[in-house]
Structures are given as structure tokens and as C-alpha cells.
Amino acid sequence: MSDLVTIEVNHHVADVRLNRPDKMNAVNPAMWKAIYEAGASLMENREVRAVVLSGNGRGFCAGLDMASMQGMTGQREEANGPGMSMKSGTEKPENEFQRAALVWKRIPMPVIGAIHGVAYGAGAQIAMGADIRIGAPDMRFSILEIKWGLIPDVGITQTLRNVVPLDVAKELTWTGRILDGPAAKELGIVTHISEEPLAHALELASEIASKSPDAIRRGKTLLETAWNADERTGLELEAQLQGELVGSTNQVESIKANFEKRPPQFQPPS
């Protein structure tokens, strides 16, 4: 795996860090690929129960690398980079850029974003792929594409819609307004404000990792699938997933550990 994104697993928590600090983790063609591959590598990992996504250096992610932006004054292919395309090219609807944000929604375990410094443009949209976001008070978040005469296109239609009302999404898209931590919290873009967002995120991830991994994963499946679905889909999925859990090894262990007043010893998720 590329060293542009690092992964370290401790006590069932994957600490994933964007690792291009000299460029404030700005995304170029290699970085797009590395971010997606990092997420995809966790898809089948049964030992990981929670993920923390952050950026090394002075910020989470400054967005599109300026060299790529300068390329947009020429040919689109040059701007995207070799082998990069705005079209899907697969049976899935997303393209290679959108994949880097959506992979965090699609992996089965919860993802907590720790945001410090800047999260601009593509960086903001990658952060929105996390299930929970913890921001520093002085963080700067912006859907910045309007500055360059563009629209946000890194999966924002699948993430921001679940966080803010449509009118707010439109205002942020049309103005590129920069939000600090408290402003982002007021809008619901970050879940918590913390002076130490990475430490806070790791602590929360450890708490989640102490619960039944089967219940945690099915909880994510339920909410991701049913949140925007019709009534029948949501209610039937609740019943289906609960039926899979009742009497399962880890559900029984949850009950025993509670009655015996001891930490549970869970098996890998089924």
C-alpha cells in the first residue's frame, strides 16, 4: 500500500492518516488512489471494529493539489492525471474521485473523522464520508469549488444531504464560505468540537470497539440503507438484522458479560 495513506491497527481500531503533510494532504492522482485503496483494504477486515480518519501535518486535507488545478486551464485529461476519469468506468455509479469519499460510508465498521487545520473542497467532501466528525475549534471547512468555477463533485450529493437542509447546502456550495469549528458544529457538519480532535476520535473509536462488532456493523448497515429509504424498507430491514443478531455468539456474550459484570470477549463479526 502507498505511504501516502498510513494505517495502524491497535486494539481493533484502525488509525488511518492522510500522509502528504508537505502539501497539507492535497490530493493528486496518486493520493486519490491511495485514499480509496486504504478504505478498500479494510472492507473485509474482521479484526477492525472502528476506524479513525485524519491527516498528518498542519491540516486534514487542503483539497485538490494546485498542480492539478493549474492543469485545468489546459486539457481535462492533464488535470485529472494519467488514468483518472470523471466517468465511472465500472458497474458502480461513482468515479475515481467520488470513490475516495464514498468508500468510508461503505466499509462495514464506523468511521470517525478527526478534522484539524483545513478541510477544503475535495478534503471537505472526503471528511463528509465519515460517519462521525470531530473538529478542532480553529478548523476551516469549505466547499471551495466555486472559487475555481466548479461544483463539488466528490460524492457530496450522497453525504451532505444527510447533514444539512437543502438551502444550507446551496448556500455553502454557491458561496464557498469558510466555517470554523463552532460554525460547522452549529450546522451539524461536525458532531463534536474538541481541542484534540484526533485523541477524542481515538477515544470514541475505542468505546465503539468495546461493543459487539456484529451489532455495530448491522447498526451501520441499517442506518446507511434505511435513512433515506421508504417505510417498508426501513422496518423490514430492522426486523431482518435483529433476527440475525438474536441468539448469535456475540449477542449471547453481551448478555453474559453484563450479568457477570465483566468486559465482554467478542469473536470476530459473522
C-alpha positions in Angstrom: 0.0 0.0 0.0 1.2 3.5 -0.7 2.8 5.5 2.1 0.5 8.5 1.0 -2.0 7.0 3.4 -0.9 5.0 6.5 -2.9 2.5 8.6 -2.0 1.3 12.1 -4.3 -1.1 13.9 -4.4 -1.2 17.7 -7.0 -2.9 19.9 -9.4 -3.3 17.0 -9.2 0.4 15.9 -7.7 1.4 12.6 -5.8 4.7 12.7 -5.9 5.9 9.1 -3.9 9.0 8.2 -3.6 11.0 5.0 0.2 11.4 4.8 1.3 14.1 2.4 2.0 16.7 5.1 4.3 18.9 2.9 1.2 19.6 0.7 -1.3 19.7 3.6 -2.5 16.3 2.2 -3.8 17.8 -1.0 -5.0 15.2 -3.4 -3.2 14.4 -6.7 -3.8 11.3 -8.8 -1.7 9.1 -6.6 -3.4 10.4 -3.5 -6.9 9.7 -4.8 -5.9 6.1 -5.5 -4.2 5.7 -2.1 -7.2 7.1 -0.1 -9.6 4.7 -1.9 -7.2 1.7 -1.5 -6.8 2.4 2.2 -10.6 2.2 2.7 -11.0 -0.8 0.5 -8.3 -2.7 2.3 -10.5 -2.5 5.5 -13.6 -3.8 3.8 -13.1 -7.4 4.6 -11.0 -6.9 7.8 -12.9 -8.7 10.6 -10.4 -7.6 13.3 -11.1 -3.9 12.9 -14.2 -2.6 14.7 -13.8 1.1 14.2 -11.8 3.5 12.1 -10.4 6.9 12.7 -9.6 9.0 9.6 -7.3 12.0 10.0 -4.5 13.9 8.3 -0.8 14.2 9.3 0.7 17.6 9.5 -1.0 21.0 9.6 -4.4 20.1 8.2 -6.8 17.3 7.3 -6.8 17.9 3.6 -6.3 21.1 1.6 -8.3 19.8 -1.4 -7.2 19.4 -4.9 -3.4 19.8 -5.5 -2.8 23.1 -7.1 -0.7 21.5 -9.8 -3.9 19.7 -10.9 -5.8 22.9 -10.7 -3.4 24.7 -13.0 -3.8 21.8 -15.4 -7.5 22.6 -15.7 -6.5 25.7 -17.8 -5.4 23.2 -20.4 -6.7 19.7 -21.1 -9.1 17.9 -18.8 -7.1 14.7 -19.0 -4.0 16.5 -17.9 -5.9 18.0 -14.9 -7.2 14.6 -13.8 -3.9 12.8 -14.2 -2.9 9.7 -16.0 -5.6 7.1 -15.9 -8.1 9.3 -14.0 -11.5 9.8 -15.3 -14.6 11.7 -14.3 -16.7 8.8 -15.7 -17.3 5.7 -13.6 -15.7 3.1 -15.9 -17.2 0.3 -13.7 -20.6 -1.2 -12.9 -20.7 1.2 -9.9 -22.0 4.8 -10.4 -19.1 6.6 -8.8 -15.9 7.7 -10.5 -12.4 7.5 -9.1 -12.6 10.8 -7.2 -16.0 10.1 -5.7 -14.8 6.6 -4.6 -12.2 8.2 -2.3 -15.1 9.7 -0.2 -17.7 7.1 -0.5 -15.5 4.2 0.5 -15.7 5.4 4.1 -19.5 5.2 4.0 -19.4 1.7 2.5 -16.9 -0.1 4.8 -18.9 -2.0 7.4 -17.4 -0.5 10.5 -17.9 3.1 11.8 -15.5 5.8 10.6 -14.8 8.8 12.8 -13.2 11.8 11.1 -10.8 13.9 13.1 -10.5 17.3 11.4 -7.9 19.9 12.2 -6.5 22.8 10.1 -8.2 22.9 6.8 -10.7 20.7 5.0 -11.3 22.4 1.7 -13.0 21.3 -1.4 -12.3 17.7 -2.0 -10.9 17.5 1.5 -14.2 18.6 2.9 -16.0 16.0 0.9 -13.7 13.2 1.9 -14.3 14.2 5.6 -18.1 14.1 4.9 -17.7 10.4 4.1 -17.0 9.7 7.8 -20.0 8.6 10.0 -19.0 11.0 12.8 -16.7 14.0 12.5 -14.8 15.7 15.4 -13.4 19.1 14.6 -10.9 21.4 16.2 -12.3 24.9 17.2 -10.0 26.6 14.7 -10.6 24.1 11.9 -11.5 25.6 8.5 -14.1 23.8 6.4 -15.3 24.9 3.0 -17.0 23.6 -0.1 -14.5 25.6 -2.0 -15.0 24.5 -5.6 -17.0 27.7 -6.5 -13.7 29.7 -6.1 -12.4 27.8 -9.2 -15.6 28.0 -11.2 -16.6 24.4 -10.3 -19.2 22.4 -8.5 -18.5 20.0 -5.6 -18.3 16.5 -7.2 -16.6 14.2 -4.7 -19.8 12.4 -3.6 -21.4 15.4 -1.9 -24.8 14.5 -3.1 -24.6 11.3 -1.0 -23.2 12.8 2.2 -24.1 16.5 2.8 -27.8 15.8 2.1 -27.9 13.8 5.4 -26.4 16.6 7.4 -27.8 20.0 6.4 -31.0 21.2 4.8 -31.0 21.8 1.1 -31.0 25.6 1.4 -27.9 25.4 3.6 -26.2 23.1 1.2 -26.9 25.5 -1.6 -25.5 28.5 0.3 -22.3 26.7 1.1 -22.0 25.5 -2.5 -22.6 28.9 -4.0 -20.5 31.0 -1.6 -17.6 28.7 -0.6 -18.0 30.1 2.9 -15.3 29.0 5.3 -16.6 27.6 8.6 -14.6 27.3 11.8 -15.4 24.6 14.3 -18.3 26.2 16.2 -19.9 27.3 12.9 -19.5 23.8 11.5 -21.0 22.3 14.7 -24.0 24.7 14.6 -24.8 23.4 11.1 -24.2 19.7 12.1 -21.2 19.3 9.8 -19.1 18.2 12.7 -20.6 16.1 15.5 -18.3 17.4 18.3 -15.7 20.2 18.9 -12.5 19.2 20.6 -9.2 20.8 21.3 -7.6 17.5 20.5 -9.8 16.0 17.7 -7.6 13.0 17.0 -7.3 12.0 20.6 -11.1 12.5 21.0 -11.8 10.4 17.9 -9.5 7.6 19.0 -11.2 7.5 22.4 -14.6 7.3 20.8 -13.4 4.6 18.4 -12.2 2.6 21.4 -15.5 2.9 23.1 -17.3 1.7 19.9 -14.8 -1.1 19.5 -15.7 -2.4 23.0 -19.2 -3.2 21.8 -20.4 -6.2 19.8 -18.9 -5.9 16.4 -21.9 -7.7 14.9 -24.4 -5.2 16.4 -22.1 -2.2 15.4 -21.8 -3.3 11.8 -25.5 -4.1 11.4 -26.3 -0.8 13.0 -24.3 1.0 10.3 -25.9 -1.1 7.6 -29.4 -0.3 8.9 -28.9 3.5 9.1 -27.0 3.8 5.8 -29.5 1.7 3.9 -32.8 2.9 5.5 -32.2 6.5 6.4 -33.5 7.8 3.0 -35.5 4.7 2.1 -39.2 4.2 2.2 -41.1 3.0 5.4 -41.3 -0.7 4.3 -37.6 -0.9 3.5 -36.6 0.5 6.9 -39.0 -1.5 9.0 -38.3 -4.8 7.2 -34.5 -4.2 7.5 -34.8 -3.6 11.2 -36.5 -6.9 11.7 -34.1 -8.8 9.4 -31.0 -7.5 11.0 -32.3 -8.0 14.5 -33.2 -11.6 13.6 -29.6 -12.2 12.6 -28.4 -10.9 15.9 -30.7 -12.5 18.4 -29.1 -15.6 19.9 -25.8 -15.1 18.0 -22.5 -15.8 19.7 -21.6 -12.1 20.3 -25.2 -11.2 21.3 -25.1 -14.0 23.9 -21.7 -12.8 25.1 -23.1 -9.3 25.5 -25.8 -10.7 27.8 -23.4 -12.9 29.8 -20.8 -10.1 30.3 -23.5 -7.7 31.6 -24.9 -10.2 34.1 -21.4 -11.3 35.1 -20.2 -7.7 35.4 -17.1 -8.3 33.3 -15.7 -7.0 30.0 -17.1 -9.0 27.1 -14.8 -11.1 24.9 -16.2 -10.9 21.5 -15.5 -13.1 18.5 -14.8 -11.6 15.0 -18.1 -10.5 13.4 -20.1 -13.0 11.4 
